[in-house]
Amino acid sequence: MDPGPAREPGGEETGRERRGLPAAVGLGEGESSQMLNFGVRPEKQEALRKKMDSLGIREDDILEKFIHGGGKGGQKINKTASAVYLKHLPTGIEVKNQASRSQLLNRFLARRILVDKIEAKVLGKRAEEESRVEKVRRQKRRRSRRAKAKMLDDKHEHAAKKKARVKIPGWLNE
């Protein structure tokens, strides 16, 4: 009985590697390359392309690997390289997707997840910066009369407490 083909250590990391998408076929000079057809509705594909453009994500910056899947699905899943691994090289964000048996659909879904992660990272940084600026603005802002009065009342109350403390002669060698 034949034990089958030998597997490399790390099993699922075998597969083809591709950087970015292949150039579109049949383009004339001066025409821009279109995103590969992922087998989804054109509106979804266009929305993904626009989102990638708005965030400055280029296909050349994405490392794409096709790896063997795993888990439920049996022999078919384990033999075919339909799982997709993407890595955005500038940010180092990695995504692996095996939601479908279709490699094309997994490529689209993986890109969408990658774009969402990059967007969250970028917007998170923006939100963090905005909150820091707002905090400084609040600190520098002039207090209202009411706030000033409350602060002064609290200070007077604290001073009265300190004055009310009785010093005990001879306590701690004073």
N, C-alpha and C positions, 0 to 999 in steps of 0.2 A: 504494500500500500504506500503510495506516494504522499509524503507529508505536506506537499504543496510548496509554493514559492517561498523562499526565505525572505523574511521581513527585516528591514533595517531597524536598528535600535531607535526608539522614539516613534515608531510606527506611523503615526498620523502626519508627521512633518515631511513625508515624502510627497512629491508632486511637482507640478510645473510651477515655475516662477515667472511672473510677468510684471514689468514695471510700466504702469499706466496702461492706457488702452492702445490697441494697434491703430495705426493711421487709417483713416477712412479710405476705402477703395474707390478709385475712379474720380478723384477730385481734380478739377482743372486748376490751372495756376491762379492764385489769388483767392480761391474759395476757402472758407474756413472748414475745418474738420468738424463733423457732427459727432455727438456722443453715440456710442454703440447702441444698437437697438436691443434692449434687455427683455423684450417680450412682454412689456407692460404697456398700459395706455400711454399715448404720446403726451397727454397732459401731465401725467405723473413724472414722466421722464423729463419733460421741459421744466417742471417745478424743481426737480432735483438739480438740473443743470444751472438754473437761475440761482438757486441757493448756494451752489458751489462757487459760482462766479461772484456772488455778493460777499462771500467769506474769503475769496482769494485762493480757493483750493484748486490746484491744477492737477490734471491726470498724471502728469510727469512726476509729481511729488508723492504719488501713491504706489506703494509696493504691493503687488497682488500675487497671491499664491493660491493654487488649487490643491486641496489636501483631501485625503480620504476621511470620510465621515465616521461616525461611531454612534453607538446607542441603539435605539429601537429601529427596526427596519430590516434587520437580518443581513443576509449576504449581499443584497443589492447595495445597501448603504455602505457596507464595509469595503466593497470592491471599487466603487466608482469615486472619482475625485470631484464630487459635486459640492463639497464644502469650500467656502471661500475665506481666505485670510487676507485682510487689508492692513497696511501700516502706513500712516501719514508720516513721512520722513521728517518734515520740519518740526512737528509737535511730538512725535513719538507715540501717538495714540494708535492702539491696535484694536482690530475688530475681527471676530471670527463668526461666520454665519453658516448655519446648516438647516435653516427653517424649511427648505423645500428640497425635493429631489432634483429640481432643475438647477443646473449650474448658472444659467443666465439670470434666473429670478434671484438666486442667492447673491449674485454679483450686485444686482440692483439694491436688494435689501441691505447688504453689507455697506454699500456706499451711503445709503440713507442713514444708517445707524452711525457711521463714521462722521458724516456731516453734522448730525445732531450732537454728537459728543464734542466736536470741535466748536460748534456754535455755543454750547453750554459753557465750554472753557473760556471762549472769547467774551461772551456776555457776562460770565461770572467775574472776569477781571474788570470789565467796564463797571459793573454794579459795585464791586469792591472799591474801585477808585472814586465813583460818585459818592458812595457813603462816607469815605474818608474826607472828601472835599466838603461835604455837607456838615460833617462833625466839626471841622475847623471853622466853617462859617458860623455854626451855632455858638461855638466857644467865643468867637470874636464879636458876635452880635451884642449890641447894647441891651442891658436888662430893662424890662419895663418897670414903671414906678412901683407897681404892686410887688413884683419879684424883689426889687431892692428893699422895700419896706419889710417884707417877710424875712429876708436875709439879715437885715439889721436887727429885727426883733429877736431872731434866733441867737445872734451874737450877744445882744444885751442879756438874754436869758442865761446863756452859757457863762458870761462874765459874773452874773449874780450868783450862780452856783459856786463858782470858784471862790468868790469873796466869802461866801457863807461857810466854807470849810474852816474848821477850827484847828489852829495849830496847837499841838500838845507840846508844852515845854519839855525839853530833854529827850524828845522822841528822835531816835536815830542820830544822836549827837549833833543837834542843830545849834 
